[in-house]
């Protein structure tokens, strides 16, 4: 589809900046919804509104910590599953039957709670990505 003659940008405007000024402009552009620096500068120069994305740093930090915790919980759950599986092999010994049944209940409770935490963390992560 061909652009209208008024939409085609043929004129080049050159400006000079030092490194610090350019870094500042790029930093501001990255906070905005504009895809590149020239679009950002054009909007600012024409005094058009520029949408800025704001991030909640404390929420970002919390979610990073929760992702680490999620990995750790998965590891603990996997280790617990392996132990319970090995206990089931020892189920033939009468003393272990009571112990196995007790820890099977504990295992189910642990897995349920881990699944709840993982579900909530995934919901928070999805909300965080949309912001």
N, C-alpha and C positions, 0 to 999 in steps of 0.2 A: 504494500500500500504506500503510495507516494504522499509525502508530507506537503502541506500547503506552503506556499512561498514564504509566508510570514513565520512559519514554524522552523524553517531551516536556519540554522545558526552559521552564518558565513563570516562574521566579524570576530576577530581574535583580540582579546584584551589582555595585555601583558601587565603583570604587576611584579614588583620585586619585594622579596622578603628575606629576612635572615633565617637561620635554622630554627631558632626558638619560636619565631612567629609562625613558621610553617608547621612546626610540631603542635603548636596551640590550635591552629586552624584544623589540622587533621584530627586532633583529639576531640574538638568540638563536633566535627563532621561525624566521627564514629559514634558519638552519643546521640546523633540525630537519626532520622529515618532516611536521610538522603544517601544514595548508594556511592557517590563519589564526591571528591572535593569540589570539582567545578560546579556541580549541581548545587552543592551546599552554599558556595560563595555566591552563585547567581541568585539564589533565594534571599540570602542576607542582603546583597547589594540592591535588590529590587524591593527591599523591605516587606517581603512576603513572610508569612508565618512559617517557622521551621519547627517541626515536631521533634521533641527531644524524648528519648527513652530514659526513664529514671529506674534505677535498680535499687533494691533494698539490700544493702551490704550485709546487714545482720541476718537476713533471710538466706542470702547466698552462702554465708559462712555456716549457718545452721544446716543447710542442705548438703554442703560438702561433708560436714561431720556425720550426717545421717547416712550418706552413701558409704562412708567408711564403716560405720556401724552395721549397715546392712550386709556388707561383705563378711564382716566378722561373725554376724549371726548365722549367715549361711554356712560358714566353716564349722561353727559350733554345732549347728543342726546336723551337718553331714557326719561329724565325728560321733555325735550321739547316736545317729542311725547305725553307724558301724558297730558301736559297742552293743547296742540292743540286738543287732543281728547276731553277733558272736554269742551273746547270752542265750539266744534262742537255740543255738547249737548245743549249749550246755544244759538245755532243758531236761535232758535225760536224768540228771542228778537231782534227787528230791529236794535238797536244801536250796537249790537255785530256783526252783519253780516259784516259790513265794516271792523271792527277790525279783525274778523276771516279771511276774505279774504286777508287782508294785511299781517297778520302773517303766513298764509299758504304759501305765496310766500317766506317770510323770512325763514320759516321752510324748504322749498324745497332747498333753497340756502344753508342753514346751513348743511343739510344732504348731499348735493352734495360735499361740501368742506370737510366735515368729511370723506366721502368715498374716496375722492382723497388722503387725508392725510393717511388714513389707508392703501390704496393700495401702496403708496410710502413707507410707513414704513414697510410693509410686504416685498416689494422688497428689501429694505435695509437689513432687517433681514435675508432674504434668502441668499443674497450675503455675509453677515457677517458669517453665518453658514458654508459656503463653504470654507472660508479662514482658 
